[in-house]
Amino acid sequence: MDALTYEVLVRPSNIAYAEHWKLVADFTSIEDAVDCGRREQQKNPRLEFKVCSSENETVEFVEAIDDGLQDEDEDED
């Protein structure tokens, strides 16, 4: 069971301001969060979306998420 929650944030892809993310919903499942982001994007193709965990970690490139949710920021190779 996953104790984290995941927030889905959206913003217009053509906006110049990086801080204009709007919270759409939060979920306990990463899959549900990604599905929500994709549905929002289908409604409005000009939207970008991202998923953040309750630990304030952004899950990058949501289309490529695998169920491991490993931090890819720690590239020390």
Secondary structure by P-SEA (a helix, b strand, c coil): cccbbbbbbbcccccccccccccccccccaaaaaaaaaaaaaacccbbbbbbccccccccccccccccccccccccc
